[in-house]
Amino acid sequence: IEVDAKPFPHCIIKDFIQSQSFLEGLQKELLDLNFRQKSNDLYKFKQESLLCEWVNPQYMDLAYQAQVQEEFEESSEILLKDFLKADKFDMVCEALRKSDIVWKRRGPPNKRCYECAEEAVLPECVSQCWELLASEAMFLLLSNFTGLKLHYLASGNDDDDEEEKTDETVAGSSDAAGNSIAGLEEKEAPGKTTEEPSAPVCRGELRRWQHGDYTIVHDTDVGNAEFALDLLLFLGCEDWQTEYGGFTSYIANGEDEEKLTSSSGSGGWAGSAFLFLQSNLQQVDLPALYKDLEQKINVFKALKLTLSDSAGGLDGYEILKVHNTESALIIQIKFSDEVHCTAFLESYASGGLKQCLGQHLKAVLPVTEELDFDTKLKAGSKTLDDFLKDRDRCLRCIKEAQPDRLRDDEVAQLETTLQSLMLNNRHPSEAVHKGSSSSSSSSSKPLSPALPLNSREEGSQLPSDSFKFQGRVYDDRRLTSSDHQKFAFVIGKQWKKVGRSLQKGCRALKDPAIENLAYEFDRDGLYEQAYQMLNKFLQSEGKKAKLSRLISALEENGLMGIAEHMLDIQPAERQ
């Protein structure tokens, strides 16, 4: 048996059929068959070469396709950065700017208002781009990206469910500024039963959007009545900003609430950087600690908290992978917000990042000396340490170094474990000490993102910078970003009650504001709702946003366990 990968993976078994006359008869019968164009051979050389000629090789890698599918299944949408090769993309953009394309305005005004190109007179490169999007090879590629059965040769998630028979659609529509080429639709061929595979057909347009253009959702939109997958390719929107407007809204059939809103353009600000970390203290070997199953979650949490302190919150960045070398940890970070990226750069340049990392690591490591680190920050081939004072140049380098991967499976697992431990008020090392005894009179102290609180015996007079909880006195202080995260992790559905208690003396948390937060962040879940509520409190109250006020609000609502968690009170410390 001979295995070959060109033009597609296959094997060759020579002389499998011995009868030459039988082969000649079979060949004659096949040549007499009336094949339908586009469905007789998915891997035609023309389509295969077109795919390789236009699509970024990164998206042809099967392992990367699996990562894309995983992210798509999680969020129901995905942005494929640099999907087309740069030279092809630039060629199409240039052709659209210079050529004399015939544009016709589409209506009626109660449904839509935009310009659509005449396909018969498109420039050659634009026609080739459309041919790529309409090819069956593209359908198969989209199947790998989404897990949907968009072609009868693709493996779908519902292959084993014979009762579930749905038509999958890839429909091209763009309600955003910029030009869009899109649209693949798979429908049942006339005269065929639902059991037979159907040949994909295309539905899409090349649209030009200008100020005042729009489309409106309406009940008579037959084209979008079935299950659909939209493929939007934006051209000429490289410098588009979200505040300019332009978006596509998706609304479930029979419902008024938006399920998803997709902005136009290139997907907003995004970039990546590599942070190199090496400890100067001999007994603190970061690579060795990260390899240790007991310490890995502690080190990862310290990294997360350090990034949160440096970038100014939980938003705008994501750890994609932690590379563990012999001498250093290398953290690959994706930035999706220029503001948080700027805050990170300022913290890194001032030494604040080193200080935060040292504090968070000292909370879990048996060291008394001050921790110091050698650091390096790179974006692509550029070492940002060489020109840190030039913030604009650093931001440009980070933006140019687009993320080359999705989040690593190990990082995803660590994130899940960390969140679970926070919710269950457990020490991170318990994730690997499941068999340890629980009969000890004192439990392990959690890795607390908050500053340590010095409890002391109750005196006759309570100092102004202190507060009392469960008969004990604690130092008061401003809420930190670590408190912010901890609260959002554990509060759950009770966040509204706490918000209403905090509204005493805080105008920003009146009932309408709380309800607006619940509505605005409904799709993001309880964590984000709680985080945004406390964020509003912090922004409004400033220095007055004290730990004592949060503990009092929790106590008022009977949430004693959460209050104890915020104060890091362990079972042996409880009265």
C-alpha positions as CSV (number, residue, x, y, z in Angstrom):
1,I,0.0,0.0,0.0
2,E,1.4,3.4,-1.0
3,V,0.3,6.5,1.0
4,D,0.3,9.9,-0.7
5,A,-0.8,13.4,0.5
6,K,-1.2,15.1,-2.9
7,P,-3.6,16.5,-3.9
8,F,-5.3,15.1,-0.8
9,P,-4.5,12.3,1.7
10,H,-5.1,8.9,0.1
11,C,-3.6,5.5,-0.3
12,I,-2.9,3.5,-3.5
13,I,-3.4,-0.3,-3.7
14,K,-1.8,-1.5,-6.9
15,D,-3.5,-4.3,-9.0
16,F,-6.4,-4.5,-6.5
17,I,-8.7,-5.6,-9.4
18,Q,-7.2,-8.2,-11.6
19,S,-9.7,-8.2,-14.5
20,Q,-8.7,-5.6,-17.1
21,S,-12.0,-6.0,-19.0
22,F,-14.0,-5.2,-15.8
23,L,-11.9,-2.1,-15.3
24,E,-12.6,-0.9,-18.8
25,G,-16.3,-1.5,-18.4
26,L,-16.3,0.4,-15.1
27,Q,-14.4,3.3,-16.7
28,K,-16.9,3.5,-19.5
29,E,-19.9,3.6,-17.1
30,L,-18.3,6.3,-15.0
31,L,-17.6,8.4,-18.1
32,D,-21.2,8.1,-19.2
33,L,-22.5,9.4,-15.9
34,N,-24.0,12.9,-15.8
35,F,-21.9,14.5,-13.0
36,R,-23.1,17.8,-11.5
37,Q,-20.6,20.5,-11.6
38,K,-19.0,21.4,-8.3
39,S,-20.1,18.2,-6.5
40,N,-18.3,15.5,-8.5
41,D,-15.0,15.9,-6.8
42,L,-14.4,18.0,-3.7
43,Y,-10.6,18.0,-4.2
44,K,-10.4,19.2,-7.7
45,F,-6.9,20.6,-8.4
46,K,-8.4,24.0,-9.2
47,Q,-10.1,24.4,-5.8
48,E,-7.2,22.8,-3.9
49,S,-4.7,25.2,-5.5
50,L,-7.0,28.1,-4.9
51,L,-7.2,27.4,-1.2
52,C,-3.4,27.1,-0.9
53,E,-2.9,30.2,-3.0
54,W,-5.2,32.5,-1.0
55,V,-5.5,31.2,2.6
56,N,-2.9,31.8,5.3
57,P,-1.0,28.5,5.8
58,Q,-1.6,28.8,9.6
59,Y,-5.3,28.0,9.0
60,M,-4.5,24.9,6.9
61,D,-2.9,23.2,9.9
62,L,-5.3,20.6,11.4
63,A,-4.1,21.2,15.0
64,Y,-4.9,24.9,14.6
65,Q,-8.2,24.2,13.1
66,A,-9.1,22.1,16.1
67,Q,-8.2,25.1,18.4
68,V,-10.4,27.4,16.3
69,Q,-13.3,24.9,16.5
70,E,-13.0,24.7,20.3
71,E,-13.1,28.5,20.6
72,F,-16.0,28.8,18.2
73,E,-18.0,26.2,20.0
74,E,-17.5,28.1,23.3
75,S,-18.5,31.5,22.1
76,S,-20.5,30.9,18.8
77,E,-18.2,33.4,17.0
78,I,-14.6,33.8,16.2
79,L,-12.4,36.4,14.5
80,L,-9.9,34.8,12.1
81,K,-7.0,37.3,12.0
82,D,-5.1,37.5,8.7
83,F,-7.2,34.7,7.1
84,L,-6.1,35.6,3.6
85,K,-2.5,36.0,2.6
86,A,-1.3,39.6,2.9
87,D,-0.5,40.0,-0.8
88,K,-3.9,38.7,-1.9
89,F,-5.8,40.8,0.6
90,D,-4.0,43.9,-0.4
91,M,-4.6,43.1,-4.1
92,V,-8.3,42.8,-3.5
93,C,-8.5,46.0,-1.5
94,E,-6.6,47.9,-4.2
95,A,-8.8,46.6,-6.9
96,L,-11.9,47.7,-5.0
97,R,-10.5,51.2,-4.6
98,K,-9.4,51.8,-8.2
99,S,-11.7,49.8,-10.5
100,D,-14.9,51.0,-12.0
101,I,-17.3,48.7,-10.2
102,V,-21.0,49.2,-10.9
103,W,-22.8,49.7,-7.6
104,K,-26.6,49.5,-7.3
105,R,-28.5,50.7,-4.3
106,R,-30.7,48.1,-2.6
107,G,-34.0,48.7,-0.9
108,P,-36.8,49.0,0.0
109,P,-36.0,51.6,2.7
110,N,-38.2,49.8,5.3
111,K,-35.8,46.8,5.1
112,R,-32.4,47.9,3.8
113,C,-30.3,50.7,2.3
114,Y,-26.8,50.0,1.0
115,E,-25.0,49.6,-2.3
116,C,-24.3,46.2,-3.9
117,A,-21.8,45.4,-6.7
118,E,-22.7,43.8,-10.0
119,E,-20.9,40.5,-9.9
120,A,-20.7,40.2,-13.7
121,V,-18.2,43.1,-14.0
122,L,-16.0,42.5,-10.9
123,P,-12.2,42.7,-11.2
124,E,-10.5,39.4,-11.8
125,C,-8.9,39.2,-8.4
126,V,-12.2,40.0,-6.7
127,S,-13.9,37.3,-8.7
128,Q,-11.2,34.8,-7.7
129,C,-11.7,35.7,-4.0
130,W,-15.4,35.1,-4.5
131,E,-14.7,31.8,-6.2
132,L,-12.6,30.8,-3.2
133,L,-15.4,31.6,-0.7
134,A,-17.9,29.7,-2.9
135,S,-15.7,26.6,-3.3
136,E,-16.5,23.2,-1.8
137,A,-13.0,23.1,-0.4
138,M,-13.9,26.3,1.6
139,F,-17.0,24.6,2.8
140,L,-15.0,21.7,4.2
141,L,-12.5,24.1,5.8
142,L,-15.4,26.0,7.5
143,S,-16.7,22.6,8.7
144,N,-13.4,22.1,10.5
145,F,-13.5,25.6,11.9
146,T,-17.0,25.3,13.3
147,G,-17.8,21.6,13.9
148,L,-20.9,22.1,11.7
149,K,-21.7,19.7,8.9
150,L,-21.5,22.3,6.0
151,H,-20.7,19.6,3.4
152,Y,-21.8,16.0,3.1
153,L,-18.1,14.8,3.3
154,A,-17.5,16.7,6.5
155,S,-17.9,15.0,9.9
156,G,-20.6,16.8,11.9
157,N,-21.5,16.7,15.6
158,D,-24.8,15.1,14.8
159,D,-23.7,12.3,12.6
160,D,-25.0,9.7,15.0
161,D,-28.3,11.4,15.5
162,E,-30.5,10.2,12.6
163,E,-33.5,12.0,13.9
164,E,-31.9,15.4,13.7
165,K,-31.9,16.6,10.1
166,T,-31.2,20.3,9.7
167,D,-29.9,22.4,6.9
168,E,-26.8,24.3,7.7
169,T,-26.2,27.7,6.2
170,V,-23.3,29.9,5.6
171,A,-25.0,33.2,4.8
172,G,-23.1,36.3,3.8
173,S,-24.3,39.5,5.2
174,S,-22.6,42.5,6.7
175,D,-24.3,45.3,8.5
176,A,-21.1,47.2,9.2
177,A,-18.9,49.8,7.6
178,G,-16.6,48.4,4.9
179,N,-16.9,46.0,2.0
180,S,-17.8,42.4,2.7
181,I,-17.6,39.3,0.5
182,A,-19.5,36.4,2.1
183,G,-22.0,33.8,1.7
184,L,-22.3,30.1,1.5
185,E,-25.5,28.3,1.9
186,E,-26.3,24.6,2.0
187,K,-29.9,23.7,1.1
188,E,-31.8,20.6,0.1
189,A,-31.7,20.1,-3.6
190,P,-35.1,20.0,-5.3
191,G,-36.5,16.5,-5.7
192,K,-34.2,14.9,-3.2
193,T,-35.0,13.3,0.1
194,T,-33.5,14.6,3.3
195,E,-31.4,11.5,3.6
196,E,-29.4,12.3,0.4
197,P,-26.5,14.7,0.6
198,S,-27.1,18.1,-0.9
199,A,-24.7,20.2,-2.9
200,P,-23.8,23.5,-1.3
201,V,-24.9,26.6,-3.1
202,C,-23.9,30.2,-2.5
203,R,-25.8,33.3,-1.3
204,G,-23.9,36.5,-0.8
205,E,-23.0,40.0,-1.9
206,L,-20.2,42.4,-2.3
207,R,-21.5,45.4,-0.4
208,R,-20.3,49.0,0.0
209,W,-21.3,50.8,3.2
210,Q,-21.4,54.5,3.7
211,H,-22.7,56.9,6.3
212,G,-26.5,56.4,6.7
213,D,-26.6,52.8,5.3
214,Y,-28.4,50.1,7.2
215,T,-30.4,46.9,7.2
216,I,-33.4,46.2,9.4
217,V,-34.6,42.8,10.8
218,H,-38.0,41.9,9.5
219,D,-40.3,38.9,9.7
220,T,-40.4,38.4,5.9
221,D,-36.6,37.8,5.6
222,V,-36.9,34.3,4.1
223,G,-33.2,34.0,3.4
224,N,-32.3,34.2,7.1
225,A,-35.3,32.1,8.4
226,E,-33.3,28.9,8.8
227,F,-30.2,28.0,10.8
228,A,-27.3,30.0,9.4
229,L,-23.6,30.6,9.7
230,D,-22.5,34.1,8.6
231,L,-19.0,34.6,7.1
232,L,-18.0,38.2,6.9
233,L,-14.9,39.4,5.2
234,F,-14.2,43.1,5.8
235,L,-12.1,45.0,3.3
236,G,-10.8,48.6,3.6
237,C,-11.5,48.8,7.3
238,E,-7.9,48.6,8.7
239,D,-8.2,51.8,10.7
240,W,-11.8,51.4,11.7
241,Q,-12.6,52.2,15.3
242,T,-15.6,50.8,17.2
243,E,-16.8,54.3,18.1
244,Y,-17.3,55.1,14.4
245,G,-20.3,52.8,14.4
246,G,-21.2,49.8,12.2
247,F,-22.2,46.5,13.7
248,T,-24.2,43.3,13.0
249,S,-26.8,42.2,15.6
250,Y,-28.1,38.7,15.9
251,I,-31.6,38.1,17.4
252,A,-33.2,34.7,18.1
253,N,-36.4,34.0,16.3
254,G,-39.4,35.1,18.3
255,E,-37.3,37.1,20.8
256,D,-36.4,40.8,21.1
257,E,-33.2,40.4,23.0
258,E,-29.9,40.6,21.1
259,K,-27.9,37.4,21.4
260,L,-24.7,38.6,19.8
261,T,-23.4,41.9,18.4
262,S,-20.4,41.9,16.1
263,S,-18.5,45.0,15.4
264,S,-17.2,45.9,12.0
265,G,-13.6,46.3,10.7
266,S,-10.6,44.4,11.8
267,G,-12.0,43.4,15.2
268,G,-10.5,46.3,17.2
269,W,-7.1,46.7,18.9
270,A,-5.2,43.5,19.5
271,G,-1.6,42.5,19.9
272,S,0.8,40.2,21.8
273,A,4.0,40.2,23.8
274,F,6.3,37.8,25.5
275,L,7.3,38.5,29.2
276,F,10.5,36.8,30.3
277,L,10.9,36.2,34.1
278,Q,14.0,35.0,36.0
279,S,14.4,35.2,39.7
280,N,17.7,36.6,41.1
281,L,17.2,34.6,44.4
282,Q,18.9,31.2,44.1
283,Q,16.3,29.4,46.2
284,V,13.4,30.7,44.1
285,D,13.7,28.8,40.8
286,L,10.6,29.8,38.8
287,P,10.9,27.1,36.1
288,A,11.4,24.4,38.8
289,L,8.4,25.7,40.8
290,Y,6.2,25.7,37.7
291,K,7.2,22.1,37.0
292,D,6.2,21.1,40.5
293,L,2.6,19.9,40.5
294,E,2.0,21.3,44.0
295,Q,3.4,24.8,43.2
296,K,2.2,25.3,39.6
297,I,-1.2,26.6,40.5
298,N,0.3,29.0,43.1
299,V,2.8,30.4,40.6
300,F,0.1,30.7,38.0
301,K,-2.2,32.6,40.4
302,A,0.7,34.9,41.3
303,L,1.2,35.6,37.6
304,K,-2.6,36.3,37.1
305,L,-2.7,38.7,40.0
306,T,0.4,40.4,38.9
307,L,-1.1,41.0,35.4
308,S,-4.3,42.2,37.0
309,D,-2.5,44.7,39.2
310,S,-0.3,45.9,36.3
311,A,-3.0,46.1,33.6
312,G,-5.6,47.7,35.9
313,G,-8.2,44.9,36.1
314,L,-9.2,41.6,34.6
315,D,-10.1,42.9,31.1
316,G,-8.0,43.7,28.0
317,Y,-5.5,40.8,28.2
318,E,-5.2,37.0,28.3
319,I,-2.4,34.6,29.0
320,L,-2.1,32.4,26.0
321,K,0.7,30.1,27.1
322,V,3.4,29.8,29.8
323,H,6.7,28.5,28.2
324,N,8.9,26.8,30.8
325,T,12.6,26.9,29.9
326,E,15.6,25.9,32.0
327,S,16.4,29.4,33.1
328,A,13.2,31.4,32.8
329,L,9.4,31.5,32.5
330,I,8.1,33.0,29.3
331,I,4.5,34.2,29.4
332,Q,2.8,34.9,26.1
333,I,0.2,37.6,26.6
334,K,-2.5,38.7,24.2
335,F,-3.8,42.3,24.6
336,S,-7.2,43.2,23.2
337,D,-7.4,46.7,24.6
338,E,-4.9,49.6,24.1
339,V,-5.8,51.2,27.5
340,H,-4.9,48.1,29.5
341,C,-1.8,47.4,27.4
342,T,-0.6,51.0,28.1
343,A,-1.2,50.5,31.8
344,F,0.8,47.2,31.6
345,L,3.7,49.0,29.9
346,E,3.8,51.8,32.4
347,S,3.8,49.3,35.3
348,Y,6.6,47.3,33.6
349,A,8.7,50.4,33.0
350,S,8.3,51.7,36.5
351,G,9.2,48.4,38.2
352,G,5.7,48.0,39.6
353,L,5.2,44.7,37.8
354,K,8.3,43.2,39.6
355,Q,7.1,44.5,42.9
356,C,3.7,43.0,42.5
357,L,5.1,39.7,41.4
358,G,7.4,39.6,44.4
359,Q,4.5,40.3,46.8
360,H,2.2,37.7,45.4
361,L,5.0,35.0,45.3
362,K,6.1,35.7,48.9
363,A,2.6,34.9,50.0
364,V,3.1,31.3,49.0
365,L,6.8,30.7,49.1
366,P,8.9,30.0,52.3
367,V,11.2,33.0,51.8
368,T,11.8,36.1,53.9
369,E,14.1,38.0,51.6
370,E,12.8,40.5,49.1
371,L,12.3,39.0,45.7
372,D,13.9,40.5,42.6
373,F,13.7,39.5,39.0
374,D,15.5,39.9,35.7
375,T,12.8,40.7,33.1
376,K,12.6,41.2,29.3
377,L,9.7,42.2,27.2
378,K,9.5,41.2,23.5
379,A,7.0,41.8,20.7
380,G,7.9,39.8,17.6
381,S,11.6,40.3,17.0
382,K,11.7,43.6,18.9
383,T,13.0,43.9,22.5
384,L,10.8,46.6,24.0
385,D,13.2,47.2,26.9
386,D,15.4,49.1,24.4
387,F,12.8,51.9,23.9
388,L,10.4,51.6,26.8
389,K,10.1,55.4,27.1
390,D,8.6,55.6,23.6
391,R,5.1,54.3,24.5
392,D,3.7,54.8,21.0
393,R,6.4,52.7,19.4
394,C,6.0,49.9,22.0
395,L,2.2,49.9,21.4
396,R,2.8,49.7,17.6
397,C,5.2,46.8,18.0
398,I,2.8,44.9,20.3
399,K,-0.1,45.5,17.8
400,E,2.0,44.4,14.9
401,A,2.9,41.1,16.7
402,Q,-0.5,39.6,16.3
403,P,-1.3,36.5,18.4
404,D,-0.1,33.3,16.6
405,R,-2.1,30.9,18.7
406,L,-5.2,30.4,20.8
407,R,-5.1,29.9,24.5
408,D,-3.1,26.8,25.5
409,D,-5.0,23.8,27.0
410,E,-2.9,23.8,30.1
411,V,-3.6,27.5,30.7
412,A,-7.3,26.9,30.2
413,Q,-7.2,24.1,32.8
414,L,-5.3,26.3,35.3
415,E,-7.8,29.1,34.8
416,T,-10.7,26.6,35.5
417,T,-9.0,25.1,38.5
418,L,-8.2,28.6,39.9
419,Q,-11.7,29.8,39.6
420,S,-13.1,26.6,41.2
421,L,-10.7,26.9,44.1
422,M,-11.7,30.6,44.6
423,L,-15.4,29.7,44.6
424,N,-14.9,26.8,47.1
425,N,-12.6,28.9,49.4
426,R,-9.8,26.3,49.1
427,H,-6.1,26.7,49.0
428,P,-4.6,26.1,45.5
429,S,-2.4,23.3,46.7
430,E,-5.5,21.3,47.6
431,A,-6.0,20.6,43.9
432,V,-3.0,18.2,44.1
433,H,-3.5,17.2,47.8
434,K,-6.8,15.6,47.6
435,G,-5.7,12.8,49.8
436,S,-4.4,14.9,52.7
437,S,-5.9,14.6,56.1
438,S,-8.5,17.1,57.2
439,S,-8.3,16.3,60.9
440,S,-5.8,19.0,61.6
441,S,-6.9,21.8,63.9
442,S,-5.8,24.5,61.4
443,S,-6.2,24.6,57.6
444,S,-3.8,25.9,55.1
445,K,-4.0,29.7,54.7
446,P,-5.3,30.6,51.3
447,L,-3.1,32.4,48.9
448,S,-4.8,35.8,49.4
449,P,-4.6,38.5,46.8
450,A,-5.4,41.0,49.6
451,L,-2.9,42.6,51.9
452,P,-2.6,40.8,55.2
453,L,-5.0,42.0,57.9
454,N,-3.6,42.3,61.4
455,S,-6.3,41.3,63.9
456,R,-5.9,42.4,67.5
457,E,-7.8,42.2,70.7
458,E,-10.7,44.5,71.1
459,G,-10.0,47.6,73.1
460,S,-12.1,50.2,74.8
461,Q,-11.8,52.6,71.9
462,L,-11.8,51.6,68.2
463,P,-9.2,53.4,66.1
464,S,-10.5,55.3,63.1
465,D,-8.5,53.1,60.7
466,S,-10.1,49.9,62.0
467,F,-13.4,48.1,62.0
468,K,-14.9,45.3,64.0
469,F,-16.2,41.9,62.7
470,Q,-17.4,39.0,64.8
471,G,-16.0,40.6,67.9
472,R,-12.5,41.1,66.5
473,V,-10.8,44.2,65.2
474,Y,-9.2,44.5,61.8
475,D,-7.2,47.1,60.0
476,D,-9.2,49.1,57.5
477,R,-7.9,50.0,54.0
478,R,-9.0,50.8,50.5
479,L,-10.2,47.9,48.4
480,T,-7.6,46.5,46.1
481,S,-7.9,44.9,42.7
482,S,-7.4,41.6,44.3
483,D,-10.3,42.2,46.6
484,H,-12.3,43.2,43.5
485,Q,-11.6,39.8,41.8
486,K,-12.2,37.7,45.0
487,F,-15.6,39.3,45.6
488,A,-16.7,38.8,42.0
489,F,-15.6,35.2,42.1
490,V,-17.6,34.2,45.2
491,I,-20.7,36.5,45.5
492,G,-22.8,34.8,42.8
493,K,-26.5,35.8,42.7
494,Q,-26.3,37.9,45.9
495,W,-24.4,40.8,44.2
496,K,-27.5,42.9,43.8
497,K,-28.3,42.7,47.5
498,V,-24.7,43.8,48.4
499,G,-25.0,46.6,45.8
500,R,-28.1,47.9,47.4
501,S,-26.4,47.9,50.8
502,L,-23.4,49.8,49.4
503,Q,-25.7,52.4,47.8
504,K,-26.0,54.1,51.2
505,G,-23.8,57.1,50.6
506,C,-23.0,56.0,47.0
507,R,-25.1,57.7,44.4
508,A,-23.6,55.6,41.6
509,L,-25.3,52.5,42.9
510,K,-29.0,53.6,43.0
511,D,-31.5,50.9,42.0
512,P,-31.7,52.0,38.3
513,A,-27.9,51.7,38.0
514,I,-27.9,48.2,39.5
515,E,-30.7,47.1,37.2
516,N,-28.9,48.6,34.2
517,L,-25.7,46.6,35.1
518,A,-27.8,43.4,35.4
519,Y,-29.2,44.0,31.9
520,E,-26.1,45.2,30.2
521,F,-23.9,42.3,31.4
522,D,-26.6,39.6,31.4
523,R,-24.8,37.6,28.7
524,D,-21.5,37.8,30.5
525,G,-22.6,36.0,33.6
526,L,-22.7,36.7,37.3
527,Y,-19.0,37.2,37.7
528,E,-18.9,40.1,35.3
529,Q,-22.1,41.7,36.8
530,A,-20.6,41.6,40.3
531,Y,-17.3,42.9,39.0
532,Q,-18.9,45.8,37.2
533,M,-21.0,46.7,40.3
534,L,-18.0,46.8,42.6
535,N,-16.1,48.7,39.9
536,K,-18.8,51.4,39.9
537,F,-18.5,51.6,43.6
538,L,-14.7,52.0,43.5
539,Q,-14.8,54.6,40.8
540,S,-17.5,56.6,42.5
541,E,-16.1,56.5,46.1
542,G,-12.4,56.6,45.4
543,K,-10.5,56.7,48.7
544,K,-13.8,56.1,50.6
545,A,-14.2,52.7,49.0
546,K,-13.0,50.9,52.1
547,L,-12.9,47.2,53.0
548,S,-15.0,47.9,56.1
549,R,-17.9,49.1,53.9
550,L,-17.9,45.9,51.8
551,I,-17.7,43.7,54.9
552,S,-20.6,45.7,56.5
553,A,-22.7,45.2,53.4
554,L,-22.0,41.5,53.4
555,E,-22.8,41.2,57.1
556,E,-26.1,43.2,56.6
557,N,-27.2,40.5,54.1
558,G,-26.2,37.6,56.2
559,L,-23.3,36.6,53.9
560,M,-21.0,35.8,56.8
561,G,-19.1,33.1,54.9
562,I,-18.2,35.4,52.1
563,A,-17.2,38.1,54.6
564,E,-14.9,35.6,56.3
565,H,-13.5,34.7,52.9
566,M,-12.7,38.3,52.1
567,L,-10.9,38.6,55.4
568,D,-9.1,35.3,54.9
569,I,-10.5,33.9,58.2
570,Q,-9.7,30.2,58.5
571,P,-11.7,27.7,60.4
572,A,-9.4,27.8,63.4
573,E,-9.7,31.6,63.6
574,R,-13.5,31.6,63.8
575,Q,-15.2,32.3,67.0
